[in-house]
């Protein structure tokens, strides 16, 4: 007869390795998302800075 399996019979090395793989996949996805958003984030930060210093483009002189 097979012994009943209990929660505390889990191999913690396997659980921790799987947890680490999940965390590393999440971090990789986060880094890739941030890298792909740079073409939008950088111009936004530049425009935000120019707006904060009240930058105005003067019309051309006649």
N, C-alpha and C positions, 0 to 999 in steps of 0.2 A: 504494500500500500504506500502511496506517495505521501510524503509529509506535507502538511499545510504550509503554504508560503505566507510569511509575515512581512510587514513593511520594513522592519529592522534587519531583514536579511538582504537588503539591497547592497550591491557593491558600490561604495562611495567613490572609488576611483573612476568608475564608468560614469556615474552621475556627474561628477565634477568635470570630467573631460567633455561630456556632452554640453554641460552648462558653459564651459569655456568656448566651445565651438559656436554656440548660440550667441554669446556675448561678442565674439570676434566678428561674426557675420553682421551683427547689428552695427558695430563700430565701423566696419568696412562700408556698409550701406550709408551710414551717416557721413563719412568722409567723402564718398562719391557724390552724395547729394550736395554737400557743401562745395565741392569742386565744380560740379555742373552748374551751380547757381552763381558762380563768380561773375559771369558776363552780365548778369542782372544786378548783382549786389554792388559791384564797384561803381558803375555809373549812378546808381541810386545814392550811394554815399557821397559822391562828388556833388550831385545836385542838392542833396540835403545840406552839405557844407556851404555851398554857394547861397542857398536860401537863408541859412542861419546868419551869414554876414551881410545880408541884404545886398547882394551883388546885382547890379543893374547894368545892362548893356546900353550904352548911350546911342541914340540914333546918329547916323552919319551926318557930319556937318555939311551945310549947303555950300 
